Amino acid sequence: MNEKIRFALKIHKEHHQHVIQSINHWYENELFTWNWWVLFTFFTIPWIIWAKVVDRNKLLETILVGTLAIISTAYLDAFGLDVKFWIYPIQFIPITPRAIPFDMCMVPVAYMLMYQFFRRWKSYIFGLLIMALLFAFIGEPVSKAMKLVYYIRWKYYYSFFYYIILGITIKLIVNKCKNLYIRE
């Protein structure tokens, strides 16, 4: 057997053992704790709010905003975990990205609502600044205090700039896609 394949199988076996340990730990120590219920709330409430206020006439572009936010945030989160910028001491669902309630619920829904309610660039930028301030300097410290996240080599102001850059990039992409679609 090829050396690369043996090495890959060894890594796969070790990873599988880690996954089993992680599931057992989650089941015995995380599931239904007060922290888990907070994550459950973060997972469900944003989508309930979104479902009640979404403008069905702009559904396609709003979903594109959310999808771009999910992809970007999930990748940054995976990268941050791999390079030890942060860790998540508790998980909502095992064997998934650890920050699903943040990456796939709170953040994308916030961007979708921003895009829907702040159509002009000036108001969008103002709203984006407020959202970035709230998320980076209130939401993240509160999440850290509740032991939902622990920052190792990450500062809140990095997140502030990330939220702004991501929001501007998403709006530029969606506006460009919308303009291409309208022309055809």
C-alpha positions as CSV (number, residue, x, y, z in Angstrom):
1,M,0.0,0.0,0.0
2,N,1.2,3.5,-0.9
3,E,2.7,5.5,2.0
4,K,0.3,8.4,1.3
5,I,-2.7,6.1,1.5
6,R,-1.4,4.6,4.8
7,F,-0.9,8.0,6.3
8,A,-4.4,9.1,5.1
9,L,-6.0,6.0,6.7
10,K,-4.1,6.6,9.9
11,I,-5.4,10.2,10.0
12,H,-8.9,9.1,9.1
13,K,-8.9,6.5,12.0
14,E,-7.7,9.1,14.5
15,H,-10.3,11.6,13.3
16,H,-13.0,8.9,13.6
17,Q,-12.0,8.2,17.2
18,H,-12.0,11.9,17.9
19,V,-15.5,12.3,16.5
20,I,-16.8,9.4,18.7
21,Q,-15.3,11.1,21.8
22,S,-16.7,14.4,20.7
23,I,-20.2,13.0,20.3
24,N,-20.0,11.3,23.7
25,H,-18.8,14.4,25.4
26,W,-21.6,16.5,23.7
27,Y,-24.3,14.0,24.8
28,E,-23.0,13.8,28.4
29,N,-21.9,17.4,29.0
30,E,-23.4,19.8,26.5
31,L,-26.8,18.7,25.3
32,F,-29.6,20.6,27.2
33,T,-27.3,22.7,29.3
34,W,-28.3,26.3,29.7
35,N,-25.5,27.2,27.1
36,W,-27.0,24.7,24.7
37,W,-30.4,26.4,25.1
38,V,-28.9,29.7,24.3
39,L,-27.5,28.2,21.1
40,F,-30.9,26.7,20.4
41,T,-32.4,30.2,20.7
42,F,-29.7,31.7,18.5
43,F,-30.4,28.9,16.0
44,T,-34.2,29.4,15.8
45,I,-35.2,33.0,16.6
46,P,-33.4,34.7,13.7
47,W,-35.1,32.4,11.2
48,I,-38.5,32.9,12.8
49,I,-38.1,36.7,12.7
50,W,-36.9,36.5,9.0
51,A,-39.9,34.3,8.0
52,K,-42.2,36.9,9.5
53,V,-40.7,40.0,7.9
54,V,-39.2,38.8,4.6
55,D,-40.3,40.6,1.5
56,R,-41.5,37.8,-0.7
57,N,-41.0,40.0,-3.8
58,K,-37.3,40.2,-3.1
59,L,-36.9,36.6,-1.9
60,L,-34.3,35.5,-4.5
61,E,-31.9,38.3,-3.9
62,T,-32.4,38.1,-0.1
63,I,-31.6,34.4,-0.1
64,L,-28.5,35.1,-2.2
65,V,-27.4,37.6,0.5
66,G,-27.9,34.9,3.2
67,T,-26.1,32.2,1.2
68,L,-23.1,34.4,0.6
69,A,-23.0,35.3,4.3
70,I,-23.3,31.6,5.3
71,I,-20.5,30.5,3.0
72,S,-18.1,33.3,3.9
73,T,-18.7,33.1,7.6
74,A,-18.6,29.3,7.8
75,Y,-15.2,29.3,5.9
76,L,-13.8,32.1,8.1
77,D,-14.9,30.2,11.2
78,A,-13.4,26.9,10.0
79,F,-10.2,28.7,9.2
80,G,-10.2,30.5,12.6
81,L,-10.7,27.2,14.4
82,D,-7.9,25.5,12.4
83,V,-5.4,28.2,13.1
84,K,-6.5,28.6,16.7
85,F,-7.9,32.1,16.6
86,W,-10.8,30.9,18.8
87,I,-12.6,27.8,20.1
88,Y,-16.2,26.9,20.8
89,P,-16.4,25.1,24.1
90,I,-20.0,24.0,23.5
91,Q,-21.6,22.8,20.3
92,F,-25.3,23.0,19.3
93,I,-25.2,19.8,17.1
94,P,-22.2,17.4,17.1
95,I,-20.3,16.6,13.8
96,T,-21.2,19.9,12.3
97,P,-19.3,23.2,12.1
98,R,-19.2,24.3,15.7
99,A,-20.7,27.7,15.3
100,I,-23.9,26.9,13.3
101,P,-26.1,29.2,15.3
102,F,-23.8,32.1,14.5
103,D,-22.6,31.2,11.0
104,M,-25.9,29.9,9.6
105,C,-28.5,31.8,11.5
106,M,-27.7,35.0,13.3
107,V,-25.1,36.5,10.9
108,P,-26.8,35.7,7.6
109,V,-30.3,36.7,8.8
110,A,-28.8,40.0,10.0
111,Y,-27.3,40.6,6.6
112,M,-30.6,39.6,4.8
113,L,-32.6,42.0,6.9
114,M,-30.0,44.8,6.4
115,Y,-30.2,44.2,2.7
116,Q,-34.0,44.2,2.7
117,F,-34.6,47.2,4.8
118,F,-31.7,49.5,3.8
119,R,-31.9,49.6,0.0
120,R,-29.8,52.7,-0.6
121,W,-26.0,52.6,0.0
122,K,-26.0,55.5,2.5
123,S,-28.6,53.9,4.8
124,Y,-27.1,50.4,4.2
125,I,-23.6,51.6,5.3
126,F,-25.1,53.3,8.4
127,G,-27.0,50.2,9.3
128,L,-24.0,48.0,8.6
129,L,-21.9,50.1,11.0
130,I,-24.5,49.8,13.7
131,M,-24.8,46.0,13.1
132,A,-21.0,45.6,13.2
133,L,-20.7,47.6,16.4
134,L,-23.5,45.5,18.0
135,F,-22.2,42.1,16.9
136,A,-18.5,42.8,17.5
137,F,-18.6,44.9,20.7
138,I,-21.7,43.6,22.4
139,G,-22.7,40.2,20.9
140,E,-19.3,38.7,20.9
141,P,-18.3,39.8,24.4
142,V,-21.6,38.5,25.7
143,S,-21.1,35.2,23.9
144,K,-17.6,35.0,25.4
145,A,-19.0,35.8,28.9
146,M,-21.6,33.0,28.4
147,K,-18.7,30.7,27.5
148,L,-20.1,30.1,24.0
149,V,-16.7,31.1,22.4
150,Y,-13.2,31.6,23.7
151,Y,-10.9,33.9,21.8
152,I,-7.2,32.9,21.6
153,R,-5.7,35.2,19.0
154,W,-8.7,37.3,17.9
155,K,-9.8,40.8,18.8
156,Y,-13.3,42.2,18.7
157,Y,-12.2,45.0,16.3
158,Y,-11.1,42.3,13.8
159,S,-14.7,41.1,13.8
160,F,-16.0,44.7,13.4
161,F,-14.0,45.2,10.2
162,Y,-14.9,41.7,9.0
163,Y,-18.6,42.4,9.3
164,I,-18.3,45.7,7.4
165,I,-16.1,44.3,4.6
166,L,-18.4,41.2,4.3
167,G,-21.6,43.4,4.2
168,I,-20.2,45.7,1.5
169,T,-18.9,42.8,-0.6
170,I,-22.2,40.9,-0.4
171,K,-24.2,44.0,-1.4
172,L,-21.8,44.7,-4.3
173,I,-22.1,41.0,-5.5
174,V,-25.9,40.9,-5.1
175,N,-26.4,44.3,-6.8
176,K,-24.2,43.2,-9.7
177,C,-26.1,39.9,-10.1
178,K,-29.4,41.8,-9.9
179,N,-28.3,44.2,-12.6
180,L,-27.2,41.4,-14.9
181,Y,-30.5,39.6,-14.4
182,I,-32.6,42.8,-15.0
183,R,-30.8,43.5,-18.3
184,E,-31.6,40.1,-19.7
